[in-house]
């Protein structure tokens, strides 16, 4: 039996007889790496963080090329819909999804917006006219992902599709779903990056409702939300894979800045960063709690309000939940994990420890561990059509680059915007221009360069009209303009006209229409392409500006005769179209160029920007959880709506035969 070959001693050459050829590796060859030949990436590693691609999955490859990214983290509303999802989506959710889908052309969106509420959308369009996502192309490998993508699910997804991914029936190369049962570990740039994820909207009255989900995943009818069991299982997963040498990133769809329970959960998970979406701003935001809270009491107040909201629901359903899980030890453990998160939250704004540490008896303010308060950094992303964040990791240091298309303020100068390349059409959908450019009138896929479209020159007899093209993602009310996430009514710019000088107008005044889109829809396609802008004027009027007076006159001539005559008294009001003349009339609010803000008023919206899919999941059309219909709480808790206990299964229920959630494996890859 031959003796084992001694290991090579590189760098020390043994003497050889004259003329003999050396055996073994050539001097200077590199030995096999100790990690079985795995390639180690040297130099900086770029991780692209994006949100809300809404089924436009080809854009992930384009964004990765533009940002030179090696990995992608996505924060929800990915587009988890397959060919069977359309039949399960209720009409209200479907209208929301298609309204903001980048895969549908504008004329289809306008047609859907005009469908009466009592008529279902699916009765007017065939499934091939309503593509919800490019996920089927990934499943049959017509489309591939160029770099690894790590994502949670958002508020508008199909729970059946997610369950097929969890069971292994669906599998896509380079697509990794991070959830309460599965984390991911990236060994890049000299650090070990641990990704912990939680998907879905956070809705207090649905924390105990599983909807149509068969496991701990909750959702139904095209929407998804978070349950208390998911939070408990995420804590269990994070504890099992805990390693103090790792850098922890908490990836969520809902924002920890607005959801106190998520904020406390991120502290429980010992997260160094949180990355979230769901606010739909034009800019991403980067902050820590110390930078946005003037005092610890202010921060405690946010957590205390969230705790009070949760306890209001928990007190209603507690007895029923506890009896439902009395025979299921695994679910009791997960529930205790989640309730421990809430117990650590302060109950009042003043004093106490917001991080659940000990409170000194001699100090009413408590002993506060400020490490998380000052050191945990939070990133909230703009939608993929408007911006992204890049984490550049090198030598153990994480740098950031945040890019945003931003707002277009060129209208304030009274001059037309400089010509910017229009976005190309990708899948017939809406998109956004390159960063730093004014949003084009034509819509296309995010960040796609193309040829600039020629614009009709303005008439020489009037001042140039400012060009305010439509944004890449349609707005709920086009007469409203988002300013840092808050709605403000747009005001038409002034065109100076000398006294006594009558100039032909290139604008048409339309009364009795609700919003900008309704004003646009009065014109045929040939006239819509010539519209420069639409502005709200007064309470019930809009001014539609064309490039030249001739175009305005031609558009007026093509209007039906009933739109040119005033509505007779006693009859329903119809739109009225005529030439616009600025006679110095009072504008809405009479507040000059800067209108009086409506924030805080009776009609002020509760959230800036348009509502995400989370608003759909808050309608209570699901099973209502364990609601007892307490007085004055609306229909969300009406009755005892028990149709599915949010995963809290009695031993005799059919789902109880499922594998316990706590037994889920795979905390790491």
C-alpha positions as CSV (number, residue, x, y, z in Angstrom):
1,X,0.0,0.0,0.0
2,X,1.5,3.3,-1.1
3,X,2.1,5.9,1.6
4,X,0.0,9.1,1.3
5,X,1.6,11.8,-0.8
6,X,3.1,14.5,1.4
7,X,1.6,18.0,1.1
8,X,3.3,20.4,-1.3
9,X,5.7,22.8,0.2
10,X,5.5,25.8,-2.0
11,X,8.3,28.2,-1.9
12,X,10.9,25.5,-0.7
13,X,12.3,23.5,-3.6
14,X,13.8,20.1,-3.0
15,X,17.0,19.2,-4.8
16,X,16.6,17.3,-8.1
17,X,19.1,15.1,-10.0
18,X,20.7,16.8,-12.9
19,X,18.5,16.6,-16.0
20,X,15.4,15.3,-14.1
21,X,12.1,17.0,-14.7
22,X,10.4,18.4,-11.7
23,X,7.2,16.7,-10.6
24,X,4.1,18.2,-9.0
25,X,2.8,21.6,-9.7
26,X,4.7,24.3,-11.5
27,X,6.6,26.5,-9.0
28,X,4.5,29.6,-8.4
29,X,1.1,28.0,-8.9
30,X,-1.6,28.9,-6.4
31,X,-2.9,26.2,-4.1
32,X,-6.7,25.4,-4.1
33,X,-8.7,27.8,-2.0
34,X,-9.6,26.5,1.4
35,X,-13.3,27.1,0.7
36,X,-13.5,24.3,-2.0
37,X,-12.9,26.6,-4.9
38,X,-15.7,29.1,-4.2
39,X,-15.0,32.4,-5.9
40,X,-14.4,35.3,-3.5
41,X,-15.5,38.6,-4.9
42,X,-12.8,41.3,-4.4
43,X,-13.4,45.0,-4.6
44,X,-16.6,46.9,-3.8
45,X,-19.9,45.0,-4.1
46,X,-23.0,47.0,-5.1
47,X,-26.4,46.1,-3.7
48,X,-29.3,47.8,-5.5
49,X,-32.4,48.4,-3.3
50,X,-35.7,49.1,-5.2
51,X,-39.4,49.0,-4.4
52,X,-42.7,48.4,-6.3
53,X,-41.7,47.1,-9.7
54,X,-45.4,46.0,-9.9
55,X,-44.8,43.1,-12.2
56,X,-42.4,44.9,-14.6
57,X,-39.7,42.4,-13.9
58,X,-37.6,43.1,-17.0
59,X,-36.9,46.5,-15.4
60,X,-34.9,44.7,-12.7
61,X,-32.2,43.7,-15.2
62,X,-32.2,47.2,-16.7
63,X,-31.8,48.8,-13.2
64,X,-29.1,46.4,-12.3
65,X,-27.1,47.4,-15.4
66,X,-27.6,51.1,-14.8
67,X,-26.6,50.9,-11.1
68,X,-23.8,48.3,-11.8
69,X,-25.4,46.1,-9.1
70,X,-24.2,42.7,-8.1
71,X,-27.4,42.0,-6.0
72,X,-30.9,43.4,-5.7
73,X,-33.0,43.8,-2.6
74,X,-36.7,44.4,-3.3
75,X,-39.2,45.6,-0.7
76,X,-42.6,44.4,-1.9
77,X,-45.3,44.7,-4.6
78,X,-43.0,42.6,-6.7
79,X,-45.8,41.2,-8.9
80,X,-46.5,37.7,-7.5
81,X,-49.3,37.0,-9.9
82,X,-49.5,34.0,-12.3
83,X,-51.9,33.1,-15.1
84,X,-54.6,32.0,-12.6
85,X,-54.5,35.1,-10.3
86,X,-56.9,37.3,-12.2
87,X,-59.9,35.2,-11.4
88,X,-59.2,35.5,-7.6
89,X,-58.8,39.3,-7.5
90,X,-61.8,41.3,-6.5
91,X,-62.8,44.2,-8.7
92,X,-61.8,47.0,-6.3
93,X,-58.3,45.6,-5.9
94,X,-58.0,44.9,-9.6
95,X,-58.8,48.5,-10.5
96,X,-56.1,49.6,-8.1
97,X,-53.5,47.2,-9.5
98,X,-54.1,48.0,-13.1
99,X,-54.2,51.8,-12.5
100,X,-50.6,51.8,-11.3
101,X,-49.4,48.9,-13.5
102,X,-46.4,49.7,-15.8
103,X,-47.5,46.9,-18.1
104,X,-50.8,48.4,-19.3
105,X,-51.0,51.1,-21.9
106,X,-52.7,54.4,-21.0
107,X,-55.8,53.9,-23.1
108,X,-56.6,50.7,-21.3
109,X,-56.2,52.4,-17.9
110,X,-58.5,55.3,-19.0
111,X,-61.1,52.8,-20.2
112,X,-61.0,50.9,-16.8
113,X,-61.2,54.2,-14.9
114,X,-64.5,55.0,-16.7
115,X,-66.1,51.6,-16.0
116,X,-69.1,52.1,-13.7
117,X,-68.6,50.7,-10.2
118,X,-71.4,48.1,-10.7
119,X,-69.8,46.6,-13.8
120,X,-66.9,44.2,-13.3
121,X,-63.6,45.0,-15.1
122,X,-63.1,41.3,-16.0
123,X,-66.4,41.4,-18.0
124,X,-65.0,44.1,-20.3
125,X,-61.5,42.8,-20.8
126,X,-60.0,39.4,-21.6
127,X,-57.1,38.1,-19.5
128,X,-54.5,38.8,-22.2
129,X,-55.6,42.4,-22.1
130,X,-54.8,42.7,-18.4
131,X,-51.3,41.4,-17.8
132,X,-50.7,41.7,-14.1
133,X,-47.0,40.5,-14.0
134,X,-44.2,39.1,-16.0
135,X,-43.7,36.4,-13.4
136,X,-45.1,33.7,-15.8
137,X,-42.2,34.5,-18.2
138,X,-39.8,33.9,-15.3
139,X,-41.5,30.6,-14.5
140,X,-41.2,29.2,-18.0
141,X,-37.7,30.8,-18.5
142,X,-38.6,33.1,-21.3
143,X,-37.2,35.8,-19.0
144,X,-34.3,35.4,-16.6
145,X,-32.9,37.5,-13.8
146,X,-29.3,38.7,-14.4
147,X,-28.4,39.1,-10.7
148,X,-29.7,37.5,-7.5
149,X,-32.9,39.2,-6.3
150,X,-34.0,39.1,-2.6
151,X,-37.5,40.2,-2.0
152,X,-40.4,40.3,0.4
153,X,-44.0,40.4,-0.7
154,X,-46.0,43.5,-0.7
155,X,-49.7,44.5,-0.1
156,X,-50.9,43.7,-3.6
157,X,-49.9,40.1,-4.3
158,X,-51.5,36.6,-4.7
159,X,-51.2,34.5,-1.6
160,X,-51.6,31.3,-3.7
161,X,-48.5,32.2,-5.7
162,X,-46.4,32.8,-2.6
163,X,-47.6,29.4,-1.1
164,X,-46.5,27.7,-4.3
165,X,-43.0,29.3,-3.9
166,X,-42.8,28.1,-0.3
167,X,-43.8,24.6,-1.2
168,X,-41.3,24.4,-4.0
169,X,-43.9,24.0,-6.8
170,X,-42.7,27.4,-8.2
171,X,-39.0,28.1,-8.5
172,X,-37.1,30.8,-10.3
173,X,-33.4,31.0,-10.7
174,X,-31.8,34.0,-8.9
175,X,-35.1,34.8,-7.1
176,X,-35.0,34.4,-3.3
177,X,-38.0,35.2,-1.1
178,X,-37.1,36.4,2.4
179,X,-39.8,35.9,5.0
180,X,-40.5,35.0,8.6
181,X,-39.2,31.4,8.0
182,X,-36.2,32.0,5.8
183,X,-33.4,34.5,6.1
184,X,-30.5,35.0,3.7
185,X,-26.8,35.6,4.3
186,X,-24.6,37.5,1.9
187,X,-20.8,37.2,2.5
188,X,-19.7,40.2,0.5
189,X,-17.4,43.2,0.7
190,X,-15.7,42.0,3.9
191,X,-19.0,41.7,5.9
192,X,-21.6,39.1,6.5
193,X,-25.0,40.7,5.6
194,X,-28.0,38.9,7.2
195,X,-31.3,39.7,5.5
196,X,-34.4,39.3,7.6
197,X,-37.8,40.0,5.9
198,X,-41.4,40.6,6.7
199,X,-43.9,41.1,3.9
200,X,-47.5,42.5,3.6
201,X,-49.3,45.5,4.9
202,X,-49.6,46.0,8.7
203,X,-53.3,46.4,9.5
204,X,-54.2,46.1,13.2
205,X,-57.6,44.5,12.8
206,X,-56.1,41.8,10.5
207,X,-53.2,40.7,12.7
208,X,-55.3,37.6,13.7
209,X,-56.8,36.8,10.4
210,X,-55.1,34.4,7.9
211,X,-57.6,35.1,5.1
212,X,-57.2,32.4,2.4
213,X,-53.7,31.4,3.5
214,X,-53.1,27.8,4.4
215,X,-49.9,28.4,6.4
216,X,-48.7,31.4,8.3
217,X,-48.9,33.5,5.1
218,X,-52.0,35.7,5.2
219,X,-53.9,37.1,2.2
220,X,-56.8,36.8,-0.1
221,X,-58.6,38.3,-3.1
222,X,-55.4,39.9,-4.5
223,X,-54.1,41.5,-1.3
224,X,-51.7,40.4,1.5
225,X,-51.1,41.5,5.1
226,X,-49.0,40.7,8.1
227,X,-50.2,38.5,11.0
228,X,-49.0,38.3,14.6
229,X,-47.8,34.8,14.0
230,X,-45.5,35.9,11.2
231,X,-43.9,38.4,13.6
232,X,-43.5,35.7,16.2
233,X,-41.9,33.3,13.8
234,X,-39.6,36.0,12.5
235,X,-38.3,36.6,16.0
236,X,-37.8,32.8,16.3
237,X,-35.9,32.6,13.0
238,X,-33.7,35.6,14.0
239,X,-32.8,34.1,17.3
240,X,-31.9,30.7,15.7
241,X,-29.5,32.3,13.2
242,X,-28.1,35.0,15.5
243,X,-24.4,35.7,15.0
244,X,-22.9,38.8,16.6
245,X,-20.4,39.1,13.7
246,X,-23.2,39.6,11.2
247,X,-24.7,42.9,10.0
248,X,-28.5,42.7,10.1
249,X,-30.8,44.3,7.6
250,X,-34.6,44.2,8.3
251,X,-36.5,44.3,4.9
252,X,-40.2,45.2,5.1
253,X,-42.9,46.5,2.8
254,X,-44.5,48.7,5.4
255,X,-42.4,51.5,6.9
256,X,-41.1,51.2,10.4
257,X,-41.2,55.0,10.6
258,X,-45.0,54.9,10.5
259,X,-45.7,51.5,12.2
260,X,-44.6,51.5,15.8
261,X,-44.8,47.7,16.0
262,X,-42.4,47.3,13.1
263,X,-40.1,49.8,14.7
264,X,-40.1,47.8,18.0
265,X,-39.7,44.6,16.0
266,X,-36.6,45.9,14.3
267,X,-35.1,46.7,17.7
268,X,-36.0,43.1,18.9
269,X,-34.3,41.7,15.8
270,X,-31.1,43.7,16.7
271,X,-31.2,45.2,13.2
272,X,-28.5,47.6,12.0
273,X,-30.5,48.8,9.0
274,X,-34.1,48.7,7.9
275,X,-35.1,49.0,4.3
276,X,-38.8,49.6,3.5
277,X,-41.2,51.0,1.0
278,X,-45.0,51.6,0.8
279,X,-45.0,55.4,1.1
280,X,-44.6,56.1,-2.7
281,X,-42.6,59.3,-2.4
282,X,-40.6,60.9,-5.3
283,X,-37.5,60.8,-3.2
284,X,-36.0,58.1,-1.0
285,X,-35.4,59.0,2.7
286,X,-32.6,58.1,5.0
287,X,-32.8,58.7,8.8
288,X,-32.4,57.3,12.2
289,X,-34.8,57.9,15.1
290,X,-32.5,60.3,16.9
291,X,-32.5,62.6,13.8
292,X,-36.3,62.8,13.5
293,X,-37.5,62.8,17.1
294,X,-36.6,65.8,19.2
295,X,-36.8,63.9,22.5
296,X,-37.1,60.3,23.7
297,X,-40.6,61.1,24.9
298,X,-41.6,62.0,21.3
299,X,-40.3,58.6,20.2
300,X,-42.1,56.9,23.1
301,X,-45.3,58.5,22.0
302,X,-45.2,56.9,18.6
303,X,-44.6,53.5,20.2
304,X,-47.3,54.0,22.8
305,X,-49.9,54.9,20.2
306,X,-49.1,51.8,18.3
307,X,-49.3,49.7,21.4
308,X,-52.7,51.2,22.4
309,X,-54.0,50.4,18.9
310,X,-52.9,46.8,19.1
311,X,-54.3,46.3,22.6
312,X,-57.6,47.6,21.5
313,X,-57.8,44.7,19.1
314,X,-56.2,42.2,21.4
315,X,-58.6,42.8,24.2
316,X,-61.4,42.0,21.8
317,X,-60.1,38.7,20.5
318,X,-57.9,37.5,23.3
319,X,-60.2,34.8,24.8
320,X,-61.0,33.4,21.5
321,X,-57.4,33.3,20.3
322,X,-56.1,31.7,23.5
323,X,-58.8,29.0,23.3
324,X,-58.1,28.4,19.6
325,X,-54.4,27.7,20.2
326,X,-54.6,26.0,23.6
327,X,-53.7,22.6,22.1
328,X,-51.0,23.9,19.7
329,X,-47.7,24.4,21.5
330,X,-45.9,25.7,18.4
331,X,-48.4,28.5,17.8
332,X,-48.4,29.4,21.5
333,X,-44.7,29.9,21.3
334,X,-44.9,32.1,18.3
335,X,-47.7,34.1,19.8
336,X,-45.7,34.6,23.0
337,X,-42.8,35.9,20.9
338,X,-45.0,38.5,19.2
339,X,-46.8,39.5,22.4
340,X,-43.4,40.0,24.1
341,X,-42.6,42.6,21.4
342,X,-45.7,44.6,22.3
343,X,-45.1,44.2,26.1
344,X,-41.7,45.9,25.7
345,X,-43.3,48.9,24.1
346,X,-44.0,51.9,26.4
347,X,-47.6,52.6,27.4
348,X,-47.2,56.3,27.9
349,X,-45.1,59.0,26.1
350,X,-43.3,60.3,29.1
351,X,-40.7,58.4,31.1
352,X,-40.0,54.7,30.9
353,X,-37.6,52.8,28.6
354,X,-38.7,52.6,25.0
355,X,-36.5,49.6,24.4
356,X,-37.9,47.4,27.2
357,X,-34.9,47.6,29.5
358,X,-35.0,48.0,33.3
359,X,-36.4,51.2,34.7
360,X,-34.7,52.7,37.8
361,X,-37.0,53.3,40.7
362,X,-35.3,56.5,41.5
363,X,-35.5,57.9,38.0
364,X,-38.9,58.3,36.4
365,X,-37.3,58.7,33.0
366,X,-35.9,55.2,33.1
367,X,-32.5,53.9,32.0
368,X,-32.5,54.2,28.2
369,X,-30.3,52.2,26.0
370,X,-29.8,54.7,23.2
371,X,-27.7,52.5,20.9
372,X,-30.6,51.5,18.6
373,X,-32.1,55.0,18.9
374,X,-29.0,56.5,17.5
375,X,-27.3,53.8,15.5
376,X,-30.0,51.8,13.6
377,X,-30.4,53.5,10.2
378,X,-33.6,53.4,8.2
379,X,-34.1,53.7,4.4
380,X,-37.5,54.2,2.8
381,X,-37.4,53.8,-0.9
382,X,-39.2,55.6,-3.8
383,X,-41.0,53.5,-6.3
384,X,-38.7,51.8,-8.9
385,X,-40.1,54.2,-11.5
386,X,-38.7,57.2,-9.6
387,X,-35.5,56.2,-7.8
388,X,-33.4,53.7,-6.0
389,X,-30.8,53.2,-3.3
390,X,-27.4,51.5,-3.8
391,X,-25.4,50.1,-0.9
392,X,-21.7,49.9,-1.9
393,X,-19.9,47.5,0.4
394,X,-16.1,47.4,0.5
395,X,-13.7,46.5,3.2
396,X,-16.4,46.2,5.8
397,X,-17.8,49.6,5.2
398,X,-21.3,50.2,3.7
399,X,-21.6,53.4,1.6
400,X,-24.8,54.6,0.0
401,X,-25.9,56.2,-3.2
402,X,-29.5,57.4,-3.5
403,X,-30.8,58.5,-6.9
404,X,-34.2,60.1,-7.6
405,X,-36.0,61.5,-10.6
406,X,-37.5,64.0,-8.2
407,X,-40.1,66.8,-8.8
408,X,-40.2,69.0,-11.8
409,X,-40.2,72.7,-10.8
410,X,-39.6,74.2,-14.2
411,X,-43.2,75.6,-14.2
412,X,-42.2,78.1,-11.6
413,X,-39.9,80.0,-14.0
414,X,-42.7,80.4,-16.6
415,X,-40.4,78.9,-19.2
416,X,-40.8,75.6,-21.1
417,X,-38.7,72.7,-19.8
418,X,-35.6,71.9,-21.9
419,X,-36.2,68.9,-24.2
420,X,-35.6,65.6,-22.4
421,X,-35.3,62.2,-23.9
422,X,-38.7,60.4,-23.7
423,X,-38.8,57.0,-22.1
424,X,-39.2,54.0,-24.4
425,X,-42.1,51.7,-24.3
426,X,-41.4,48.4,-22.5
427,X,-44.3,46.0,-22.5
428,X,-46.6,48.9,-23.4
429,X,-46.4,50.3,-19.8
430,X,-45.7,53.5,-18.0
431,X,-42.3,54.4,-16.7
432,X,-40.0,57.2,-15.8
433,X,-37.1,59.2,-17.5
434,X,-33.5,59.1,-16.6
435,X,-32.6,60.8,-13.3
436,X,-32.1,64.5,-13.4
437,X,-34.4,65.0,-16.4
438,X,-37.9,66.4,-16.6
439,X,-40.5,63.7,-16.8
440,X,-41.5,63.2,-20.4
441,X,-45.1,63.4,-21.7
442,X,-44.7,59.9,-23.2
443,X,-44.6,57.0,-20.8
444,X,-42.3,54.0,-20.9
445,X,-40.3,51.7,-18.8
446,X,-38.1,53.0,-15.9
447,X,-34.8,54.5,-16.9
448,X,-35.0,53.6,-20.6
449,X,-33.3,56.1,-22.9
450,X,-34.9,56.9,-26.3
451,X,-35.2,59.6,-28.9
452,X,-36.6,63.0,-27.9
453,X,-40.1,63.8,-29.2
454,X,-40.5,67.1,-31.1
455,X,-42.8,69.6,-29.4
456,X,-45.1,72.1,-31.1
457,X,-43.6,75.6,-30.8
458,X,-45.7,78.0,-28.8
459,X,-47.4,80.9,-30.4
460,X,-45.3,84.1,-30.7
461,X,-48.2,86.3,-29.4
462,X,-48.3,84.8,-26.0
463,X,-45.7,84.0,-23.3
464,X,-44.3,80.5,-23.4
465,X,-46.5,78.1,-21.4
466,X,-44.8,76.0,-18.8
467,X,-44.7,72.4,-19.7
468,X,-45.8,70.1,-16.9
469,X,-46.0,66.6,-18.3
470,X,-47.8,63.8,-16.5
471,X,-45.7,61.9,-14.0
472,X,-44.6,58.4,-14.8
473,X,-47.0,56.8,-12.3
474,X,-50.7,58.0,-12.6
475,X,-52.0,60.0,-9.7
476,X,-55.3,59.6,-8.0
477,X,-56.2,63.1,-8.7
478,X,-54.2,64.8,-11.4
479,X,-55.2,68.2,-10.1
480,X,-53.1,67.4,-7.1
481,X,-49.3,67.5,-7.0
482,X,-47.2,65.6,-4.5
483,X,-44.8,67.7,-2.7
484,X,-42.5,65.7,-0.5
485,X,-45.3,63.2,0.0
486,X,-48.0,65.7,0.7
487,X,-50.7,66.7,-1.7
488,X,-51.0,70.3,-2.8
489,X,-53.2,71.6,-5.5
490,X,-51.3,72.8,-8.6
491,X,-51.8,76.4,-9.6
492,X,-51.6,77.6,-13.2
493,X,-48.7,79.8,-13.9
494,X,-49.2,83.4,-14.8
495,X,-48.8,84.6,-18.4
496,X,-48.3,88.4,-18.4
497,X,-50.6,90.3,-20.7
498,X,-50.4,94.0,-21.2
499,X,-53.4,96.1,-20.1
500,X,-55.9,96.7,-22.9
501,X,-54.3,94.1,-25.2
502,X,-56.6,91.3,-26.3
503,X,-54.6,88.3,-27.3
504,X,-56.0,85.1,-28.7
505,X,-56.0,82.3,-26.1
506,X,-54.4,78.9,-26.6
507,X,-56.4,77.5,-23.6
508,X,-59.8,76.1,-23.2
509,X,-61.8,76.5,-19.9
510,X,-63.8,73.4,-18.9
511,X,-66.3,73.5,-16.1
512,X,-68.2,70.8,-14.3
513,X,-65.5,68.1,-14.5
514,X,-64.1,66.4,-11.4
515,X,-60.4,66.2,-12.2
516,X,-57.6,66.5,-14.8
517,X,-58.2,63.1,-16.2
518,X,-61.9,63.8,-16.8
519,X,-61.0,67.0,-18.6
520,X,-58.5,65.2,-20.8
521,X,-61.0,62.5,-21.6
522,X,-63.4,65.0,-23.2
523,X,-61.0,65.3,-26.1
524,X,-60.4,62.8,-28.9
525,X,-56.9,61.2,-29.2
526,X,-55.8,63.6,-31.9
527,X,-56.4,66.5,-29.5
528,X,-55.0,64.8,-26.4
529,X,-51.6,64.5,-28.0
530,X,-51.5,68.3,-28.5
531,X,-52.4,69.1,-24.9
532,X,-49.5,70.9,-23.1
533,X,-50.9,71.0,-19.6
534,X,-54.1,70.8,-17.6
535,X,-54.5,73.1,-14.6
536,X,-57.2,73.3,-11.9
537,X,-58.9,76.8,-11.9
538,X,-61.3,77.6,-9.1
539,X,-63.3,74.9,-7.4
540,X,-65.0,73.3,-10.4
541,X,-63.0,74.4,-13.4
542,X,-59.9,73.3,-15.3
543,X,-57.8,75.1,-18.0
544,X,-56.5,72.9,-20.8
545,X,-53.6,74.6,-22.6
546,X,-52.6,73.7,-26.2
547,X,-49.4,74.6,-28.0
548,X,-51.0,77.2,-30.3
549,X,-54.4,79.1,-30.5
550,X,-55.1,77.3,-33.7
551,X,-54.9,73.9,-32.0
552,X,-57.1,75.1,-29.2
553,X,-59.7,76.4,-31.7
554,X,-59.6,73.1,-33.7
555,X,-60.1,71.2,-30.4
556,X,-63.1,73.4,-29.5
557,X,-64.6,72.9,-32.9
558,X,-64.5,69.1,-32.5
559,X,-66.4,69.2,-29.2
560,X,-70.0,68.1,-29.4
561,X,-72.6,70.9,-29.4
562,X,-73.9,70.0,-25.9
563,X,-70.5,70.7,-24.5
564,X,-70.6,74.3,-25.9
565,X,-73.9,75.3,-24.4
566,X,-74.7,76.0,-20.7
567,X,-76.6,73.4,-19.0
568,X,-80.3,74.3,-18.7
569,X,-81.6,74.9,-15.2
570,X,-82.9,71.9,-13.5
571,X,-81.0,69.4,-15.6
572,X,-77.8,67.5,-14.5
573,X,-74.7,69.5,-15.1
574,X,-72.7,68.6,-18.2
575,X,-69.2,69.7,-19.1
576,X,-69.0,73.1,-20.7
577,X,-66.0,74.0,-22.9
578,X,-65.1,77.5,-24.1
579,X,-62.0,79.7,-24.7
580,X,-60.2,80.7,-21.6
581,X,-59.6,84.3,-20.7
582,X,-57.7,85.2,-17.6
583,X,-59.5,88.3,-16.2
584,X,-57.8,88.2,-12.9
585,X,-60.5,86.1,-11.4
586,X,-60.2,84.8,-7.9
587,X,-58.5,81.5,-7.7
588,X,-59.4,78.8,-5.3
589,X,-58.5,79.9,-1.8
590,X,-57.5,83.4,-3.0
591,X,-54.1,82.8,-1.6
592,X,-52.0,84.0,-4.5
593,X,-49.3,81.9,-6.0
594,X,-48.8,79.9,-2.7
595,X,-52.3,78.6,-1.9
596,X,-53.5,78.1,1.6
597,X,-52.6,74.6,2.7
598,X,-55.4,72.2,3.4
599,X,-53.3,70.1,5.7
600,X,-54.9,69.5,9.0
601,X,-58.3,70.6,7.8
602,X,-61.4,68.6,7.9
603,X,-60.9,67.4,4.3
604,X,-57.1,66.8,4.7
605,X,-56.0,63.3,3.6
606,X,-54.6,61.1,6.3
607,X,-51.5,60.2,4.2
608,X,-49.6,62.1,1.6
609,X,-49.3,60.7,-1.9
610,X,-51.6,58.0,-3.3
611,X,-52.5,55.1,-1.1
612,X,-50.6,51.9,-1.5
613,X,-52.2,48.5,-1.8
614,X,-52.3,48.5,2.0
615,X,-55.4,50.6,1.8
616,X,-57.1,47.9,-0.2
617,X,-56.3,45.4,2.6
618,X,-57.9,47.7,5.1
619,X,-61.3,47.6,3.6
620,X,-62.4,44.7,5.8
621,X,-63.7,42.7,3.0
622,X,-61.7,39.7,4.3
623,X,-62.9,37.6,7.1
624,X,-62.8,40.2,9.8
625,X,-60.6,38.1,12.1
626,X,-62.0,37.5,15.6
627,X,-64.0,40.8,15.6
628,X,-66.9,41.1,18.1
629,X,-68.4,44.1,16.6
630,X,-67.8,46.6,19.4
631,X,-69.8,49.7,19.1
632,X,-68.7,52.5,16.9
633,X,-65.9,50.6,15.2
634,X,-67.3,50.3,11.7
635,X,-68.0,47.3,9.6
636,X,-64.4,45.9,9.8
637,X,-65.3,44.1,13.0
638,X,-68.9,43.6,12.4
639,X,-70.3,40.3,13.5
640,X,-68.2,37.5,14.6
641,X,-66.6,36.9,11.1
642,X,-64.5,34.0,12.0
643,X,-63.9,32.7,8.5
644,X,-60.3,31.6,9.1
645,X,-58.4,32.2,12.3
646,X,-55.2,33.7,11.1
647,X,-53.4,30.5,11.6
648,X,-54.6,30.0,15.2
649,X,-56.0,26.5,14.6
650,X,-57.9,24.3,16.9
651,X,-56.7,20.8,17.1
652,X,-59.8,19.6,15.3
653,X,-59.6,22.0,12.4
654,X,-58.3,20.8,9.1
655,X,-55.3,23.2,8.9
656,X,-54.0,21.8,12.2
657,X,-52.7,18.8,10.3
658,X,-50.2,21.1,8.6
659,X,-46.6,21.1,9.7
660,X,-46.3,23.5,12.7
661,X,-44.9,26.9,11.7
662,X,-42.2,26.7,14.3
663,X,-40.8,23.6,12.7
664,X,-40.0,25.4,9.5
665,X,-36.5,24.9,8.4
666,X,-34.1,26.9,6.4
667,X,-33.1,29.9,8.3
668,X,-30.0,30.4,6.2
669,X,-28.5,29.9,2.8
